[in-house]
Each structure stands twice: as C-alpha cells, then as structure tokens.
Amino acid sequence: MGNSSSKITFFQWLRPLIESGQKTITIRDESESHYEPGSIVSVHTLETDEKFCDIEILSVEALRFEDINDTHARQELLSLSELKALLKDIYPGEELLYVISYRLVEEPR
C-alpha cells in the first residue's frame, strides 16, 4: 500500500468544514480503514487532488450501518437520512463501515 495511508481525500465542499475544525470524523469502508491512530495524513480534495491541510488520526472504529446515529450525522453536518443516503450511494451494500476520528494539525505560524 505504501503511501496510501499518508493521504486521504474529501469532497471539495467539505474543505471549509475540515479547515475550520468543525468536521472531525469521516465514515469510510474497509478499503480506507487502514489509517493508524497517531499518524499524520495529508488531506486532498477528491475532485482536484489539491492538498489543503494535514490531520492527525485519533481512532478508527468499526461501525455497522444500522448503528449510524444523529451524532455521526451532526459531525458530518447532514441529517441522519442524508448521511445514510450518501453512504449507501458511495458504498452500496456495505453493512460494515469505519468511523475515522481526526483532528486538524495546525500549520506552524
């Protein structure tokens, strides 16, 4: 896998939410569950692959689709029904997902 665990991509519309520190979790499938807690990961836009910040991975926890709740939805800044619809769209048929918690790594001033 090499450098795949040192980079993560997000939809461009999420960029301001990540940069402001409002968004601190992401829900992914097993192919993206390999991030190591304590590691620093560069964050890129999915659409243009532009790097815009670094995050530190805090935890990676398995999550059953049916256990996704309002807390996850609030973190993703969506309603619960929107979040579930989005995840079904991105990961059709996946029953087991992973919550990756992270914090923004501040750039040295």
VENMO-V363963 format. One record per backbone hydrogen bond with DSSP energy under -0.5 kcal/mol. NH is the residue of the N-H (numbers start at 0). CO is the residue of the C=O. If there is no record, write none. Layout:
NH_CO / NH_CO
This chain:
3_0 / 4_1 / 5_2 / 6_3 / 7_41 / 9_43 / 13_10 / 14_11 / 16_13 / 17_13 / 18_14 / 19_15 / 20_17 / 21_16 / 22_16 / 23_21 / 25_99 / 27_25 / 27_97 / 31_28 / 32_29 / 37_56 / 38_35 / 40_54 / 41_5 / 42_52 / 43_7 / 44_49 / 45_9 / 48_44 / 51_42 / 52_42 / 53_104 / 54_40 / 55_102 / 56_38 / 56_54 / 57_100 / 58_100 / 60_98 / 62_96 / 64_94 / 66_63 / 67_64 / 72_68 / 73_69 / 74_70 / 75_71 / 76_73 / 77_72 / 82_78 / 83_79 / 84_80 / 85_81 / 86_82 / 87_83 / 88_84 / 89_85 / 90_86 / 93_90 / 94_92 / 96_62 / 96_94 / 97_27 / 98_60 / 99_25 / 99_97 / 100_58 / 100_98 / 101_23 / 102_55 / 104_53 / 105_103
